[in-house]
Structure formats: C-alpha cells, structure tokens
Amino acid sequence: MMKSLTVLGSTGSIGRSTLDIVAAHPDRFRIEALTAGTNLDLFVTQISKFSPSLAVVLDEASAKKLSQMLPAKGRPEIMFGLEGLVAAATASAVDMVVAAIVGAAGLVPTASAIMAGKDIALANKETLVTAGHIFMDLVKKHGVKLYPVDSEHSAIFQSLEGHRNSDIRKIILTASGGPFLNTSLETLKKVTVQDALNHPNWSMGKKITIDSATMMNKGLEVIEARWLFDTSPEKIEVNIHPQSIIHSMVEYLDGCVIAQLGTPDMKAPIAYALSYPARIATGVKALDLTELSGLTFFRPDLLRFPALKLAYRALTDGESMPAVMNAANEVAVEMFLEGRISFTDIPLLIEKTMDAHQPVRLGSIADVLQADLWGRRYSAELCSKMGGSN
C-alpha cells in the first residue's frame, strides 16, 4: 500500500535521510508536501526530484525567491510561515507526517497533524520534552500512531515489542559521550565550535551535535522516553556506550535485558518508523559482530555533563520547567555557535534560567509557547549580561 508523506524539515539531516529512503522505495512512499528553512538550493533539488503538491518555506521573501527558482511547469503550491507548515501537516492526502523540524518550532504543526488524524514519525524531541502530556493525550484522543525516529527511542520501541510495560524494570538509554567524553573540565572551557561539532560516531545537524557534546540531547531523550513509554523517571537510566552499537535497552523484572543493535545510521530507525510493522531495505551497512573489539558501558560523569542533571531536574519539577529548560538550551546553543559564550557557559545559562523560573501548569499548546517564550527572553537577557565569555 502506497503511503503519502509530509516531511517537516526536509533539508535537515533527518529530512534528507527520509527522502533517501523514499527514493529507494517508490512503490511504498510518495511525497505530498515538503517544508524547509534557509537551504533553498537543496530544497529546489528535492522539489524537482519528488514533485510535492505543496512546498513551504520560512517567510514571504523566501517564498518569492523559491517561486523564481522553480520552472512554472509542474511548480507546486508555495506557502510560507506557520500557516504553510500547518497546511503541509494537515493536507488531506497525507497519511503520515515526518516531524523533523528542530526545536520548539515543530510544536504547532505536529499538534495540528495529530488533530487532523495523521500518523507521526517523530524526530522532533522538543515536542514531547515541552508538552509531553498534551501531545500524548492528543495521540490517544485522535487515535493516531506515533512512531519514534530517534535511534534510542526506536531501539526501546523495538525492545518492547511483544512485552508489557508493566514488566519493565528500567529503560536504559545509551549515549556515545560525544567528542568530549574524556576531556578534562579545564579543557572544556576552551573548546571551539569546530571541536564541539566533531562527533565521533554520528553525522547530524549543528544543534543536535552540540546537544550531544553537552549531553543535553540525552537529557531531552530521558524526558521524551518518560512520555513515549509511559514510564516513571526513576526507571530511566543513561549509560555511556562509546561504540554506539547498542542503541538502547530494556531490562525486565525477570532480569532479562533486550537490546537493539546496529551500525550507527539514522536511515534504519527512520525506515522502521515509516514502514512499521514491516522492515525494508535501507542501504545501511550490516553489523558484523566478529569485527567488534568490545562493547563498553559506564555511568555518565555529571560534573563533566551537568546538562543531563538539569534535564532530570526539569522532569522532576514538571509543569512548565521542561519547556523553559529547552528554550534556554536552544538560546545557549545558538549563542555558542555564534561565538558569544563558551561551551561551559551553555549549562550555566540553562541552570540560571531554570533557577529564576517558577513552574506553572500547562493546559494547552498556547501555554507551552508562552513558557518557551519566557525561557528564550530570560536566557537571552542573561547572555547579554554575561557579555560573551568565549
């Protein structure tokens, strides 16, 4: 059966990998709508190859430029901004929405897709981090399926197949440790943007690569796992696993541990989300266990990775605190990439923002966006007062 897709964020790393899978399986998938940020050259190439009915960009100026870049014959409808994103997410011909927009910008279109009855392949961590209970309630209310795209959550999803949540003793999220796993605290103060973007195992976008270096990405995944798998925070554990071969595990009450292994490549979890319950060819190199020298695991150093501790704190505080933490992290990462703060300032900025926030109840997406805005404004103001310590 042909499945019609919208890809929110098609020019990002997840979006590009998704389209690679679609191209490899034209008998299974077709593209109805694509959305992109600023990479119009790549977007034009994608539109020419996949012929979507709708193409969405950030703003009106980009929409006019895109229209000029595309030939009139066969040109899709072009929209921009939030209205365009929602139109792409809710298009009547769409069966599944791949939510791959980075950050809180994915909240409204993803919620709109769920309310329109679309199944979701979720790559946007922030959707569940900032509004977990709201989104999971929407999923239940509208009877849609939500499939995780993150390699760790896909691994948990696969390890839970055929088992009961009530039998879980704990969920074990694995983390590579990023490029600074063995870096001294003193040296961390001096790392450059290029150092932080040099991930040892994965090829990802800039924001998530920095999150991996601080281990905030693992903190976000802890919060996401709490909602995806309806599991209490104390049952979610993080293990450093530098080889990135075991993508995550589930330990059951009888002492058995079920894990999912594979070569580090995002095409595998994306393909599983798109084709579930079937498995399809991805082009990912098969794992040869005889080539492995060993698999090692140890607990993360929270002095080196304070962002992970902050995420657990946000989950414990609950209410609006995860949204504020996430907003502060997005601002801090942007400021670091711009050279305005140092690498070690990232968790410091987040912590100070959280310290200043009094959690409030979130009853709607509008409430989440308000908390997100507060976090962004407060952390940006803090950053300006810091004056740039890089």
Secondary structure, DSSP 8 states (H G I E B T S, - for coil): --EEEEEETTTSHHHHHHHHHHHH-TTTEEEEEEE-SS-HHHHHHHHHHH--SEEEESSHHHHHHHHHHS-STT--EEEEHHHHHHHHHH-TT-SEEEE---SGGGHHHHHHHHHTT-EEEE--HHHHHHHHHHHHHHHHHHT--EEE-SHHHHHHHHHHTTS-GGGEEEEEEEE--GGGTT--HHHHTT--HHHHT--SS----HHHHHHHHHTHHHHHHHHHHHHHTT--GGGEEEEE-TT--EEEEEEETTS-EEEEE--S-THHHHHHHHHTTS----------GGG------B---TTT-HHHHHHHHHHHH-TTHHHHHHHHHHHHHHHHHTTSS-TTHHHHHHHHHHHT-------SHHHHHHHHHHHHHHHHHHHHHHT---
